[in-house]
């Protein structure tokens, strides 16, 4: 499946995470080149086993690691998205774009988001769209 899109969820700063552990996470993200990664900072929750663990990661360390991960993930996502620019793809229209009513928003078969000119009558239908520009996590297209 050459056009498959891979996403993941990553939590940074779980108690006991070492710099070596975090570096392994970066290495995996760099090798896989996720199309998107939902990244989160560990957050201590009262009453959970993790909240009672002794090796809590200091906030500054968590934030610094998170920033490094986010930069890598965003770079990989842009590289992955750029590979489809110029291609004609089928898009299932889901809604009118909430930021610009002259656009509709839909999804490719790999779940990527595409915005292109249209109107409410297009919702629920599939259109062939040329992906004109990648914005990293979504495309701008035209019919």
The first five atom37 places (N, CA, C, CB, O) and aatype in JSON, in Angstrom:
{
  "aatype": [20, 20, 20, 20, 20, 20, 20, 20, 20, 20, 20, 20, 20, 20, 20, 20, 20, 20, 20, 20, 20, 20, 20, 20, 20, 20, 20, 20, 20, 20, 20, 20, 20, 20, 20, 20, 20, 20, 20, 20, 20, 20, 20, 20, 20, 20, 20, 20, 20, 20, 20, 20, 20, 20, 20, 20, 20, 20, 20, 20, 20, 20, 20, 20, 20, 20, 20, 20, 20, 20, 20, 20, 20, 20, 20, 20, 20, 20, 20, 20, 20, 20, 20, 20, 20, 20, 20, 20, 20, 20, 20, 20, 20, 20, 20, 20, 20, 20, 20, 20, 20, 20, 20, 20, 20, 20, 20, 20, 20, 20, 20, 20, 20, 20, 20, 20, 20, 20, 20, 20, 20, 20, 20, 20, 20, 20, 20, 20, 20, 20, 20, 20, 20, 20, 20, 20, 20, 20, 20, 20, 20, 20, 20],
  "atom_mask": [
    [1, 1, 1, 1, 1],
    [1, 1, 1, 1, 1],
    [1, 1, 1, 1, 1],
    [1, 1, 1, 1, 1],
    [1, 1, 1, 1, 1],
    [1, 1, 1, 1, 1],
    [1, 1, 1, 1, 1],
    [1, 1, 1, 1, 1],
    [1, 1, 1, 1, 1],
    [1, 1, 1, 1, 1],
    [1, 1, 1, 1, 1],
    [1, 1, 1, 1, 1],
    [1, 1, 1, 1, 1],
    [1, 1, 1, 1, 1],
    [1, 1, 1, 1, 1],
    [1, 1, 1, 1, 1],
    [1, 1, 1, 1, 1],
    [1, 1, 1, 1, 1],
    [1, 1, 1, 1, 1],
    [1, 1, 1, 1, 1],
    [1, 1, 1, 1, 1],
    [1, 1, 1, 1, 1],
    [1, 1, 1, 1, 1],
    [1, 1, 1, 1, 1],
    [1, 1, 1, 1, 1],
    [1, 1, 1, 1, 1],
    [1, 1, 1, 1, 1],
    [1, 1, 1, 1, 1],
    [1, 1, 1, 1, 1],
    [1, 1, 1, 1, 1],
    [1, 1, 1, 1, 1],
    [1, 1, 1, 1, 1],
    [1, 1, 1, 1, 1],
    [1, 1, 1, 1, 1],
    [1, 1, 1, 1, 1],
    [1, 1, 1, 1, 1],
    [1, 1, 1, 1, 1],
    [1, 1, 1, 1, 1],
    [1, 1, 1, 1, 1],
    [1, 1, 1, 1, 1],
    [1, 1, 1, 1, 1],
    [1, 1, 1, 1, 1],
    [1, 1, 1, 1, 1],
    [1, 1, 1, 1, 1],
    [1, 1, 1, 1, 1],
    [1, 1, 1, 1, 1],
    [1, 1, 1, 1, 1],
    [1, 1, 1, 1, 1],
    [1, 1, 1, 1, 1],
    [1, 1, 1, 1, 1],
    [1, 1, 1, 1, 1],
    [1, 1, 1, 1, 1],
    [1, 1, 1, 1, 1],
    [1, 1, 1, 1, 1],
    [1, 1, 1, 1, 1],
    [1, 1, 1, 1, 1],
    [1, 1, 1, 1, 1],
    [1, 1, 1, 1, 1],
    [1, 1, 1, 1, 1],
    [1, 1, 1, 1, 1],
    [1, 1, 1, 1, 1],
    [1, 1, 1, 1, 1],
    [1, 1, 1, 1, 1],
    [1, 1, 1, 1, 1],
    [1, 1, 1, 1, 1],
    [1, 1, 1, 1, 1],
    [1, 1, 1, 1, 1],
    [1, 1, 1, 1, 1],
    [1, 1, 1, 1, 1],
    [1, 1, 1, 1, 1],
    [1, 1, 1, 1, 1],
    [1, 1, 1, 1, 1],
    [1, 1, 1, 1, 1],
    [1, 1, 1, 1, 1],
    [1, 1, 1, 1, 1],
    [1, 1, 1, 1, 1],
    [1, 1, 1, 1, 1],
    [1, 1, 1, 1, 1],
    [1, 1, 1, 1, 1],
    [1, 1, 1, 1, 1],
    [1, 1, 1, 1, 1],
    [1, 1, 1, 1, 1],
    [1, 1, 1, 1, 1],
    [1, 1, 1, 1, 1],
    [1, 1, 1, 1, 1],
    [1, 1, 1, 1, 1],
    [1, 1, 1, 1, 1],
    [1, 1, 1, 1, 1],
    [1, 1, 1, 1, 1],
    [1, 1, 1, 1, 1],
    [1, 1, 1, 1, 1],
    [1, 1, 1, 1, 1],
    [1, 1, 1, 1, 1],
    [1, 1, 1, 1, 1],
    [1, 1, 1, 1, 1],
    [1, 1, 1, 1, 1],
    [1, 1, 1, 1, 1],
    [1, 1, 1, 1, 1],
    [1, 1, 1, 1, 1],
    [1, 1, 1, 1, 1],
    [1, 1, 1, 1, 1],
    [1, 1, 1, 1, 1],
    [1, 1, 1, 1, 1],
    [1, 1, 1, 1, 1],
    [1, 1, 1, 1, 1],
    [1, 1, 1, 1, 1],
    [1, 1, 1, 1, 1],
    [1, 1, 1, 1, 1],
    [1, 1, 1, 1, 1],
    [1, 1, 1, 1, 1],
    [1, 1, 1, 1, 1],
    [1, 1, 1, 1, 1],
    [1, 1, 1, 1, 1],
    [1, 1, 1, 1, 1],
    [1, 1, 1, 1, 1],
    [1, 1, 1, 1, 1],
    [1, 1, 1, 1, 1],
    [1, 1, 1, 1, 1],
    [1, 1, 1, 1, 1],
    [1, 1, 1, 1, 1],
    [1, 1, 1, 1, 1],
    [1, 1, 1, 1, 1],
    [1, 1, 1, 1, 1],
    [1, 1, 1, 1, 1],
    [1, 1, 1, 1, 1],
    [1, 1, 1, 1, 1],
    [1, 1, 1, 1, 1],
    [1, 1, 1, 1, 1],
    [1, 1, 1, 1, 1],
    [1, 1, 1, 1, 1],
    [1, 1, 1, 1, 1],
    [1, 1, 1, 1, 1],
    [1, 1, 1, 1, 1],
    [1, 1, 1, 1, 1],
    [1, 1, 1, 1, 1],
    [1, 1, 1, 1, 1],
    [1, 1, 1, 1, 1],
    [1, 1, 1, 1, 1],
    [1, 1, 1, 1, 1],
    [1, 1, 1, 1, 1],
    [1, 1, 1, 1, 1],
    [1, 1, 1, 1, 1],
    [1, 1, 1, 1, 1]
  ],
  "atom_positions": [
    [[0.85, -1.17, 0.0], [0.0, 0.0, 0.0], [0.9, 1.24, 0.0], [-0.97, -0.01, 1.23], [1.19, 1.8, 1.06]],
    [[1.34, 1.66, -1.16], [2.32, 2.75, -1.23], [1.8, 4.09, -0.72], [2.78, 2.91, -2.63], [2.6, 4.93, -0.31]],
    [[0.5, 4.31, -0.74], [-0.04, 5.6, -0.32], [-0.65, 5.58, 1.07], [-1.07, 6.07, -1.3], [-1.39, 6.49, 1.44]],
    [[-0.35, 4.54, 1.84], [-0.92, 4.44, 3.18], [-0.43, 5.62, 4.03], [-0.54, 3.09, 3.84], [0.71, 6.07, 3.89]],
    [[-1.29, 6.09, 4.89], [-0.92, 7.15, 5.83], [-0.81, 6.53, 7.22], [-1.97, 8.33, 5.82], [-1.7, 5.8, 7.65]],
    [[0.27, 6.82, 7.9], [0.49, 6.29, 9.25], [0.46, 7.42, 10.25], [1.83, 5.53, 9.33], [1.13, 8.44, 10.08]],
    [[-0.33, 7.24, 11.31], [-0.36, 8.2, 12.4], [-0.13, 7.46, 13.71], [-1.72, 8.98, 12.43], [-0.2, 6.23, 13.76]],
    [[0.13, 8.21, 14.74], [0.38, 7.62, 16.05], [0.05, 8.63, 17.14], [1.84, 7.14, 16.17], [-0.15, 9.81, 16.86]],
    [[0.0, 8.15, 18.36], [-0.1, 9.0, 19.55], [1.19, 8.8, 20.34], [-1.39, 8.66, 20.42], [1.65, 7.67, 20.51]],
    [[1.76, 9.9, 20.84], [3.0, 9.8, 21.62], [2.86, 10.68, 22.86], [4.25, 10.24, 20.77], [2.5, 11.85, 22.77]],
    [[3.14, 10.09, 24.02], [3.17, 10.85, 25.27], [4.62, 11.05, 25.66], [2.38, 10.1, 26.41], [5.41, 10.11, 25.7]],
    [[4.97, 12.3, 25.95], [6.33, 12.66, 26.35], [6.35, 12.91, 27.85], [6.84, 13.91, 25.56], [5.48, 13.59, 28.39]],
    [[7.35, 12.37, 28.52], [7.58, 12.68, 29.93], [6.92, 11.76, 30.92], [7.14, 14.03, 30.19], [6.73, 12.14, 32.08]],
    [[6.55, 10.54, 30.49], [5.99, 9.59, 31.45], [7.04, 9.31, 32.52], [5.54, 8.25, 30.74], [8.23, 9.23, 32.2]],
    [[6.64, 9.15, 33.79], [7.61, 8.91, 34.85], [8.6, 7.8, 34.5], [6.89, 8.56, 36.15], [8.22, 6.72, 34.04]],
    [[9.86, 8.09, 34.73], [10.92, 7.12, 34.46], [11.51, 7.23, 33.07], [10.4, 5.75, 34.65], [12.51, 6.57, 32.77]],
    [[10.91, 8.06, 32.19], [11.45, 8.21, 30.84], [12.85, 8.82, 30.92], [10.51, 9.1, 29.96], [13.04, 9.9, 31.49]],
    [[13.82, 8.13, 30.35], [15.19, 8.65, 30.32], [15.44, 9.37, 29.0], [16.23, 7.51, 30.51], [14.64, 9.27, 28.07]],
    [[16.52, 10.09, 28.92], [16.88, 10.73, 27.65], [17.09, 9.67, 26.58], [18.17, 11.59, 27.81], [16.75, 9.88, 25.41]],
    [[17.66, 8.51, 26.98], [17.85, 7.42, 26.03], [16.49, 6.9, 25.52], [18.65, 6.27, 26.68], [16.33, 6.65, 24.33]],
    [[15.54, 6.74, 26.41], [14.19, 6.32, 26.01], [13.61, 7.32, 25.02], [13.26, 6.2, 27.25], [13.07, 6.94, 23.98]],
    [[13.73, 8.59, 25.34], [13.17, 9.62, 24.48], [13.87, 9.63, 23.12], [13.29, 11.01, 25.14], [13.22, 9.81, 22.09]],
    [[15.17, 9.43, 23.11], [15.92, 9.39, 21.85], [15.43, 8.23, 20.98], [17.43, 9.25, 22.11], [15.37, 8.36, 19.76]],
    [[15.09, 7.11, 21.59], [14.54, 5.98, 20.83], [13.2, 6.37, 20.19], [14.35, 4.75, 21.75], [12.91, 5.98, 19.06]],
    [[12.4, 7.14, 20.91], [11.13, 7.63, 20.35], [11.4, 8.51, 19.14], [10.32, 8.42, 21.41], [10.75, 8.37, 18.1]],
    [[12.37, 9.43, 19.26], [12.74, 10.28, 18.13], [13.22, 9.45, 16.95], [13.82, 11.28, 18.54], [12.87, 9.73, 15.8]],
    [[14.03, 8.44, 17.23], [14.57, 7.59, 16.16], [13.45, 6.87, 15.41], [15.55, 6.56, 16.74], [13.46, 6.8, 14.18]],
    [[12.48, 6.33, 16.16], [11.35, 5.65, 15.51], [10.56, 6.63, 14.66], [10.43, 4.99, 16.57], [10.23, 6.34, 13.51]],
    [[10.26, 7.8, 15.22], [9.49, 8.81, 14.47], [10.23, 9.23, 13.2], [9.22, 10.05, 15.36], [9.6, 9.45, 12.16]],
    [[11.54, 9.35, 13.26], [12.32, 9.75, 12.09], [12.34, 8.64, 11.03], [13.75, 10.11, 12.5], [12.29, 8.92, 9.84]],
    [[12.41, 7.38, 11.47], [12.44, 6.27, 10.52], [11.07, 6.03, 9.88], [12.9, 4.99, 11.22], [10.98, 5.81, 8.67]],
    [[10.02, 6.09, 10.67], [8.69, 5.81, 10.16], [8.15, 6.97, 9.31], [7.73, 5.52, 11.31], [7.43, 6.74, 8.34]],
    [[8.5, 8.19, 9.67], [8.0, 9.39, 8.98], [6.47, 9.4, 8.99], [8.52, 9.44, 7.52], [5.82, 9.34, 7.95]],
    [[5.91, 9.49, 10.19], [4.46, 9.5, 10.35], [3.84, 10.66, 9.57], [4.08, 9.6, 11.83], [4.41, 11.75, 9.48]],
    [[2.68, 10.4, 9.0], [1.94, 11.46, 8.32], [1.39, 12.45, 9.33], [0.79, 10.86, 7.48], [1.17, 13.62, 9.02]],
    [[1.18, 11.98, 10.53], [0.74, 12.84, 11.62], [1.01, 12.09, 12.91], [-0.76, 13.23, 11.48], [0.95, 10.86, 12.95]],
    [[1.29, 12.83, 13.96], [1.45, 12.24, 15.28], [0.77, 13.17, 16.28], [2.97, 12.03, 15.63], [1.05, 14.37, 16.32]],
    [[-0.1, 12.59, 17.06], [-0.79, 13.35, 18.1], [0.1, 13.25, 19.33], [-2.25, 12.8, 18.37], [0.19, 12.2, 19.96]],
    [[0.74, 14.36, 19.67], [1.75, 14.38, 20.72], [1.2, 15.07, 21.96], [3.03, 15.08, 20.23], [0.5, 16.09, 21.87]],
    [[1.52, 14.51, 23.11], [1.0, 15.02, 24.37], [2.09, 15.01, 25.43], [-0.22, 14.19, 24.85], [3.0, 14.17, 25.4]],
    [[1.99, 15.95, 26.36], [2.83, 15.92, 27.54], [2.14, 15.05, 28.59], [3.08, 17.36, 28.09], [0.93, 15.16, 28.79]],
    [[2.92, 14.19, 29.26], [2.37, 13.43, 30.37], [1.82, 14.41, 31.4], [3.44, 12.5, 31.0], [2.43, 15.44, 31.69]],
    [[0.67, 14.07, 31.94], [0.05, 14.92, 32.94], [-0.31, 14.05, 34.14], [-1.2, 15.64, 32.37], [-1.03, 13.06, 34.02]],
    [[0.19, 14.43, 35.27], [-0.02, 13.67, 36.51], [-1.5, 13.7, 36.9], [0.86, 14.23, 37.67], [-2.09, 14.78, 37.03]],
    [[-2.08, 12.53, 37.08], [-3.49, 12.41, 37.46], [-3.58, 11.78, 38.85], [-4.29, 11.56, 36.42], [-3.15, 10.64, 39.06]],
    [[-4.13, 12.52, 39.78], [-4.27, 12.04, 41.15], [-5.01, 10.71, 41.17], [-5.02, 13.09, 42.01], [-6.02, 10.52, 40.49]],
    [[-4.49, 9.78, 41.97], [-5.13, 8.48, 42.13], [-4.66, 7.43, 41.15], [-6.58, 8.64, 42.0], [-5.03, 6.26, 41.28]],
    [[-3.86, 7.82, 40.15], [-3.36, 6.82, 39.2], [-2.03, 6.27, 39.69], [-3.21, 7.44, 37.78], [-1.32, 6.95, 40.43]],
    [[-1.68, 5.04, 39.29], [-0.38, 4.49, 39.69], [0.79, 5.37, 39.24], [-0.21, 3.07, 39.12], [1.78, 5.51, 39.96]],
    [[0.69, 5.95, 38.06], [1.79, 6.77, 37.55], [2.02, 8.02, 38.4], [1.52, 7.17, 36.11], [3.15, 8.49, 38.53]],
    [[0.95, 8.56, 38.97], [1.09, 9.77, 39.79], [1.92, 9.51, 41.04], [-0.29, 10.3, 40.19], [2.55, 10.42, 41.58]],
    [[1.92, 8.26, 41.49], [2.66, 7.9, 42.7], [4.1, 7.46, 42.41], [1.94, 6.79, 43.43], [4.87, 7.22, 43.33]],
    [[4.46, 7.36, 41.13], [5.81, 6.91, 40.79], [6.84, 7.97, 41.2], [5.93, 6.61, 39.27], [6.59, 9.17, 41.1]],
    [[7.99, 7.5, 41.67], [9.01, 8.4, 42.2], [9.74, 9.19, 41.12], [10.01, 7.62, 43.01], [10.21, 10.3, 41.37]],
    [[9.83, 8.64, 39.92], [10.68, 9.25, 38.88], [9.9, 10.21, 37.98], [11.33, 8.16, 38.03], [9.91, 10.06, 36.76]],
    [[9.22, 11.19, 38.57], [8.49, 12.18, 37.79], [9.5, 13.04, 37.01], [7.59, 13.08, 38.71], [10.55, 13.4, 37.54]],
    [[9.19, 13.34, 35.77], [10.07, 14.13, 34.91], [9.79, 15.61, 35.15], [9.87, 13.76, 33.39], [8.63, 16.03, 35.12]],
    [[10.83, 16.42, 35.4], [10.6, 17.85, 35.63], [9.97, 18.52, 34.4], [11.94, 18.54, 35.97], [10.28, 18.18, 33.26]],
    [[9.08, 19.48, 34.65], [8.39, 20.17, 33.56], [9.32, 20.73, 32.49], [7.56, 21.29, 34.14], [9.05, 20.55, 31.3]],
    [[10.41, 21.41, 32.87], [11.29, 21.95, 31.82], [11.86, 20.86, 30.89], [12.44, 22.72, 32.45], [12.0, 21.09, 29.69]],
    [[12.17, 19.7, 31.44], [12.7, 18.59, 30.64], [11.6, 18.08, 29.71], [13.23, 17.44, 31.55], [11.85, 17.85, 28.52]],
    [[10.39, 17.9, 30.25], [9.28, 17.44, 29.41], [9.02, 18.4, 28.25], [8.0, 17.28, 30.26], [8.86, 17.98, 27.11]],
    [[8.99, 19.68, 28.55], [8.7, 20.68, 27.51], [9.79, 20.72, 26.44], [8.53, 22.07, 28.13], [9.5, 20.87, 25.26]],
    [[11.04, 20.61, 26.86], [12.14, 20.61, 25.9], [12.06, 19.39, 25.0], [13.5, 20.65, 26.63], [12.25, 19.51, 23.79]],
    [[11.78, 18.24, 25.56], [11.64, 17.01, 24.76], [10.44, 17.13, 23.82], [11.48, 15.78, 25.68], [10.53, 16.77, 22.64]],
    [[9.33, 17.62, 24.34], [8.13, 17.78, 23.53], [8.4, 18.68, 22.32], [6.99, 18.37, 24.38], [7.98, 18.37, 21.21]],
    [[9.12, 19.78, 22.53], [9.43, 20.69, 21.43], [10.29, 20.01, 20.37], [10.16, 21.94, 21.97], [10.08, 20.21, 19.17]],
    [[11.26, 19.2, 20.81], [12.09, 18.47, 19.84], [11.25, 17.47, 19.04], [13.24, 17.73, 20.55], [11.4, 17.37, 17.82]],
    [[10.38, 16.75, 19.73], [9.52, 15.78, 19.06], [8.58, 16.47, 18.08], [8.72, 14.97, 20.08], [8.43, 16.03, 16.94]],
    [[7.96, 17.54, 18.52], [7.0, 18.25, 17.66], [7.68, 18.77, 16.4], [6.36, 19.41, 18.44], [7.1, 18.68, 15.31]],
    [[8.88, 19.31, 16.51], [9.6, 19.8, 15.33], [9.86, 18.66, 14.35], [10.94, 20.45, 15.74], [9.68, 18.83, 13.14]],
    [[10.28, 17.5, 14.86], [10.53, 16.35, 13.99], [9.25, 15.86, 13.33], [11.18, 15.21, 14.8], [9.23, 15.61, 12.13]],
    [[8.19, 15.72, 14.1], [6.92, 15.23, 13.58], [6.38, 16.17, 12.51], [5.89, 15.08, 14.73], [5.9, 15.71, 11.47]],
    [[6.45, 17.46, 12.75], [5.96, 18.43, 11.76], [6.78, 18.38, 10.48], [5.99, 19.84, 12.34], [6.21, 18.47, 9.39]],
    [[8.08, 18.23, 10.59], [8.93, 18.12, 9.41], [8.59, 16.87, 8.61], [10.41, 18.11, 9.81], [8.46, 16.93, 7.39]],
    [[8.44, 15.74, 9.29], [8.1, 14.48, 8.61], [6.73, 14.58, 7.95], [8.13, 13.31, 9.59], [6.55, 14.11, 6.82]],
    [[5.75, 15.17, 8.65], [4.4, 15.3, 8.1], [4.41, 16.14, 6.83], [3.45, 15.92, 9.14], [3.72, 15.82, 5.86]],
    [[5.19, 17.2, 6.82], [5.3, 18.04, 5.62], [5.92, 17.26, 4.46], [6.13, 19.3, 5.9], [5.44, 17.34, 3.33]],
    [[6.97, 16.5, 4.75], [7.61, 15.69, 3.7], [6.63, 14.67, 3.14], [8.84, 14.97, 4.26], [6.55, 14.49, 1.92]],
    [[5.88, 14.01, 4.02], [4.92, 13.01, 3.56], [3.82, 13.65, 2.74], [4.33, 12.27, 4.76], [3.42, 13.11, 1.7]],
    [[3.32, 14.78, 3.18], [2.23, 15.45, 2.46], [2.7, 15.96, 1.1], [1.68, 16.62, 3.29], [1.94, 15.91, 0.13]],
    [[3.91, 16.43, 1.01], [4.43, 16.99, -0.25], [4.45, 15.95, -1.37], [5.84, 17.54, -0.04], [4.4, 16.31, -2.54]],
    [[4.53, 14.68, -1.03], [4.64, 13.65, -2.07], [3.38, 13.53, -2.92], [4.94, 12.31, -1.43], [3.44, 12.97, -4.02]],
    [[2.24, 14.04, -2.44], [0.99, 13.93, -3.21], [0.63, 15.2, -3.98], [-0.13, 13.58, -2.29], [-0.32, 15.2, -4.76]],
    [[1.38, 16.28, -3.76], [1.07, 17.53, -4.45], [1.16, 17.33, -5.96], [2.04, 18.67, -4.0], [2.11, 16.74, -6.47]],
    [[0.13, 17.83, -6.66], [0.06, 17.7, -8.11], [-0.76, 16.5, -8.57], [1.43, 17.61, -8.68], [-1.14, 16.42, -9.73]],
    [[-1.02, 15.58, -7.66], [-1.8, 14.4, -8.04], [-3.29, 14.7, -8.03], [-1.49, 13.22, -7.11], [-3.76, 15.58, -7.32]],
    [[-4.02, 13.93, -8.84], [-5.48, 14.0, -8.86], [-5.99, 12.86, -8.0], [-6.07, 13.91, -10.32], [-5.64, 11.7, -8.23]],
    [[-6.81, 13.17, -7.0], [-7.29, 12.18, -6.05], [-8.78, 12.36, -5.79], [-6.51, 12.27, -4.74], [-9.33, 13.46, -5.93]],
    [[-9.41, 11.27, -5.43], [-10.82, 11.33, -5.06], [-10.94, 11.82, -3.62], [-11.5, 9.94, -5.22], [-10.21, 11.4, -2.73]],
    [[-11.91, 12.74, -3.42], [-12.13, 13.34, -2.11], [-13.61, 13.21, -1.76], [-11.69, 14.84, -2.1], [-14.48, 13.59, -2.54]],
    [[-13.89, 12.68, -0.58], [-15.26, 12.62, -0.06], [-15.5, 13.91, 0.71], [-15.49, 11.35, 0.85], [-14.84, 14.19, 1.7]],
    [[-16.47, 14.71, 0.23], [-16.76, 16.0, 0.87], [-17.57, 15.75, 2.14], [-17.53, 16.95, -0.11], [-18.58, 15.04, 2.12]],
    [[-17.1, 16.35, 3.25], [-17.75, 16.15, 4.55], [-18.52, 17.38, 5.03], [-16.72, 15.79, 5.57], [-19.54, 17.24, 5.7]],
    [[-18.03, 18.58, 4.67], [-18.66, 19.78, 5.23], [-18.24, 21.02, 4.44], [-18.29, 19.94, 6.72], [-17.32, 20.99, 3.63]],
    [[-18.95, 22.1, 4.72], [-18.5, 23.41, 4.27], [-17.41, 23.83, 5.23], [-19.68, 24.47, 4.22], [-17.53, 23.63, 6.44]],
    [[-16.33, 24.4, 4.71], [-15.21, 24.81, 5.55], [-15.67, 25.9, 6.53], [-14.02, 25.31, 4.68], [-16.21, 26.92, 6.1]],
    [[-15.45, 25.69, 7.84], [-15.92, 26.68, 8.82], [-15.18, 28.02, 8.76], [-15.79, 26.11, 10.2], [-15.71, 29.03, 9.23]],
    [[-13.97, 28.05, 8.21], [-13.22, 29.3, 8.12], [-13.48, 30.07, 6.83], [-11.75, 29.02, 8.25], [-13.26, 31.28, 6.76]],
    [[-13.95, 29.36, 5.79], [-14.17, 30.0, 4.49], [-15.32, 29.29, 3.79], [-12.87, 29.96, 3.61], [-15.16, 28.18, 3.29]],
    [[-16.48, 29.93, 3.77], [-17.7, 29.31, 3.24], [-17.65, 29.05, 1.74], [-18.88, 30.17, 3.56], [-18.54, 28.4, 1.2]],
    [[-16.62, 29.57, 1.06], [-16.49, 29.29, -0.38], [-15.78, 27.97, -0.63], [-15.73, 30.42, -1.07], [-15.65, 27.53, -1.78]],
    [[-15.32, 27.33, 0.45], [-14.6, 26.07, 0.35], [-15.39, 24.95, 1.01], [-13.2, 26.18, 0.98], [-16.17, 25.19, 1.94]],
    [[-15.18, 23.72, 0.52], [-15.66, 22.54, 1.22], [-14.45, 21.8, 1.76], [-16.52, 21.62, 0.27], [-13.32, 21.98, 1.31]],
    [[-14.72, 20.96, 2.74], [-13.66, 20.16, 3.37], [-14.01, 18.69, 3.2], [-13.49, 20.53, 4.88], [-15.14, 18.27, 3.45]],
    [[-13.02, 17.92, 2.76], [-13.22, 16.5, 2.57], [-11.98, 15.72, 2.93], [-13.63, 16.2, 1.15], [-10.99, 16.27, 3.42]],
    [[-12.05, 14.41, 2.68], [-10.93, 13.54, 3.01], [-10.56, 12.63, 1.85], [-11.27, 12.7, 4.23], [-11.4, 12.17, 1.09]],
    [[-9.26, 12.41, 1.75], [-8.73, 11.41, 0.82], [-8.95, 10.03, 1.43], [-7.21, 11.67, 0.51], [-9.37, 9.92, 2.58]],
    [[-8.66, 8.99, 0.66], [-8.81, 7.64, 1.2], [-7.77, 7.31, 2.26], [-8.72, 6.63, 0.08], [-7.89, 6.29, 2.95]],
    [[-6.75, 8.15, 2.42], [-5.78, 7.94, 3.49], [-6.09, 8.81, 4.71], [-4.36, 8.24, 2.98], [-5.28, 8.91, 5.63]],
    [[-7.26, 9.45, 4.71], [-7.78, 10.28, 5.8], [-7.21, 11.7, 5.81], [-7.49, 9.62, 7.11], [-7.52, 12.47, 6.72]],
    [[-6.38, 12.06, 4.84], [-5.87, 13.43, 4.77], [-6.99, 14.38, 4.43], [-4.73, 13.53, 3.73], [-7.91, 14.04, 3.68]],
    [[-6.92, 15.58, 4.98], [-7.93, 16.61, 4.77], [-7.59, 17.44, 3.54], [-8.06, 17.51, 6.02], [-6.43, 17.77, 3.3]],
    [[-8.64, 17.77, 2.77], [-8.49, 18.6, 1.58], [-9.57, 19.68, 1.6], [-8.59, 17.73, 0.27], [-10.74, 19.39, 1.84]],
    [[-9.17, 20.91, 1.36], [-10.1, 22.03, 1.22], [-10.08, 22.46, -0.25], [-9.71, 23.23, 2.17], [-9.01, 22.6, -0.84]],
    [[-11.26, 22.66, -0.85], [-11.32, 23.12, -2.23], [-12.64, 23.84, -2.47], [-11.16, 21.93, -3.22], [-13.6, 23.65, -1.71]],
    [[-12.71, 24.69, -3.53], [-13.94, 25.45, -3.77], [-15.15, 24.54, -3.96], [-13.76, 26.34, -5.0], [-15.09, 23.52, -4.63]],
    [[-16.25, 24.96, -3.33], [-17.48, 24.19, -3.45], [-18.57, 24.77, -2.58], [-17.24, 22.74, -3.09], [-18.44, 25.86, -2.02]],
    [[-19.67, 24.01, -2.47], [-20.8, 24.48, -1.67], [-21.48, 23.29, -0.98], [-21.81, 25.24, -2.55], [-21.11, 22.14, -1.19]],
    [[-22.44, 23.61, -0.17], [-23.14, 22.63, 0.66], [-23.71, 21.45, -0.13], [-24.25, 23.31, 1.42], [-23.81, 20.35, 0.4]],
    [[-24.1, 21.67, -1.39], [-24.7, 20.61, -2.19], [-23.73, 19.45, -2.47], [-25.22, 21.18, -3.5], [-24.15, 18.38, -2.91]],
    [[-22.45, 19.68, -2.23], [-21.42, 18.67, -2.51], [-21.21, 17.69, -1.36], [-20.11, 19.36, -2.84], [-20.57, 16.65, -1.53]],
    [[-21.75, 18.0, -0.18], [-21.54, 17.16, 1.0], [-22.06, 15.74, 0.75], [-22.23, 17.77, 2.24], [-23.17, 15.55, 0.28]],
    [[-21.21, 14.76, 1.08], [-21.56, 13.36, 0.92], [-21.22, 12.78, -0.44], [-23.0, 13.19, 1.16], [-21.45, 11.6, -0.69]],
    [[-20.67, 13.61, -1.31], [-20.31, 13.14, -2.66], [-18.79, 13.09, -2.81], [-20.94, 14.06, -3.74], [-18.04, 13.72, -2.07]],
    [[-18.38, 12.31, -3.81], [-16.95, 12.15, -4.08], [-16.61, 12.92, -5.35], [-16.57, 10.64, -4.24], [-17.31, 12.83, -6.36]],
    [[-15.51, 13.69, -5.29], [-15.05, 14.49, -6.42], [-13.57, 14.21, -6.67], [-15.29, 16.0, -6.17], [-12.8, 13.95, -5.74]],
    [[-13.18, 14.28, -7.92], [-11.76, 14.18, -8.26], [-11.18, 15.58, -8.15], [-11.55, 13.58, -9.7], [-11.66, 16.53, -8.76]],
    [[-10.12, 15.69, -7.34], [-9.53, 16.98, -7.01], [-8.03, 16.91, -7.26], [-9.83, 17.37, -5.52], [-7.39, 15.91, -6.94]],
    [[-7.48, 17.97, -7.84], [-6.03, 18.09, -7.97], [-5.5, 18.74, -6.69], [-5.63, 18.94, -9.23], [-5.95, 19.81, -6.29]],
    [[-4.55, 18.08, -6.07], [-3.94, 18.61, -4.84], [-2.9, 19.65, -5.24], [-3.29, 17.46, -3.97], [-1.8, 19.3, -5.66]],
    [[-3.26, 20.91, -5.12], [-2.42, 22.0, -5.6], [-1.32, 22.4, -4.63], [-3.28, 23.2, -5.9], [-0.22, 22.79, -5.04]],
    [[-1.62, 22.31, -3.33], [-0.65, 22.8, -2.35], [-0.81, 22.04, -1.04], [-0.84, 24.32, -2.11], [-1.92, 21.76, -0.6]],
    [[0.31, 21.7, -0.44], [0.32, 21.05, 0.86], [0.58, 22.1, 1.93], [1.38, 19.92, 0.92], [1.47, 22.93, 1.81]],
    [[-0.21, 22.04, 2.97], [-0.02, 22.92, 4.13], [0.44, 22.11, 5.33], [-1.33, 23.69, 4.46], [0.26, 22.53, 6.48]],
    [[1.03, 20.96, 5.09], [1.54, 20.1, 6.15], [0.53, 19.08, 6.62], [1.98, 20.93, 7.32], [0.72, 17.88, 6.42]],
    [[-0.56, 19.55, 7.24], [-1.56, 18.63, 7.74], [-2.84, 18.65, 6.91], [-1.88, 18.95, 9.17], [-3.81, 17.96, 7.24]],
    [[-2.86, 19.43, 5.84], [-4.01, 19.43, 4.93], [-3.55, 19.93, 3.57], [-5.16, 20.32, 5.49], [-2.44, 20.44, 3.41]],
    [[-4.44, 19.76, 2.58], [-4.16, 20.2, 1.23], [-5.17, 21.25, 0.79], [-4.18, 19.01, 0.27], [-6.3, 21.3, 1.27]],
    [[-4.73, 22.1, -0.13], [-5.63, 22.97, -0.88], [-5.72, 22.36, -2.27], [-5.13, 24.48, -0.92], [-4.7, 22.02, -2.87]],
    [[-6.93, 22.23, -2.79], [-7.1, 21.6, -4.08], [-8.08, 22.34, -4.97], [-7.56, 20.18, -3.9], [-8.67, 23.35, -4.59]],
    [[-8.24, 21.78, -6.18], [-9.26, 22.31, -7.09], [-9.77, 21.17, -7.95], [-8.7, 23.47, -7.98], [-9.06, 20.21, -8.24]],
    [[-11.05, 21.3, -8.35], [-11.68, 20.28, -9.19], [-11.21, 20.43, -10.61], [-13.22, 20.37, -9.13], [-11.62, 19.66, -11.48]]
  ]
}
